[in-house]
Amino acid sequence: MRVRVRKTETRIIIDIKNRKVNVIECNLMNSRCFSCVPFCEAVVAAKDFAFKRRKPKAEVIVENR
């Protein structure tokens, strides 16, 4: 899935069964952050969408199911 938050665009894969999140690419990895942390806005929005916790505070686009 792709997640857009402000100036951040991230591609994330979520394994719902094992509850694991893998960040494939992020436009901030090279410039600002070196590794995505669990409390990153994009990761939290992806988890909210995938695990149906609450409405995500970002634009979430599902690419493949």
N, C-alpha and C positions, 0 to 999 in steps of 0.2 A: 504494500500500500504506500501511497505517497501522502505526506503530511506537510501542510504549509502553515507556518505561524510567522506573522510579520515578514521578516526578510529571510527566514529559514525555510529551506525546502529539503525534505529528508525522505529517503526510501527505506522502509522498514519491513521486515518479515517477522510475523508473530506466530509462534507455535502455541495454539490455544490449549492443546491437551497438556503440555508440560509447562505452560505459562512462561515461555522464554521469548525474549525480544532480541532480535539481531538487527543492527543498523547497517545497511549496505552502503549507503552513501549519504553524505550531508554536505551542504555547501559551506558550513562553518568549520568542518574538520581541519582544513588546512590553515585557515586564518586565525580563528579564535580558540577553538577547543580541540584538544588532541584526541580525546575519546569521549563518546557519548555516555553520560551518566544517567542513572535511572530517574532522576528528577528533572531531566531536560524537558522543556515544554512540548517538544515534538513527540518524545517517547511517552509522556504522560497522556497526551491526546490520543495517541495510537492505542494505548492500553485501555483508556476510557471507551473508545469505539469498539475494540475487539472483545473486551470482557463485559461490555454493556453496564459499566458502573454508573456513568452519568453522561450527559451530552458533552462531547468534546469541545474544547475552547479553540479549536483550529479547524481548518478545512481538511477533511480526510477523503482521499480518493482511493477506492479499492481497484487495483489493477487486475489481479487474477484471484480466483477462488479455488 
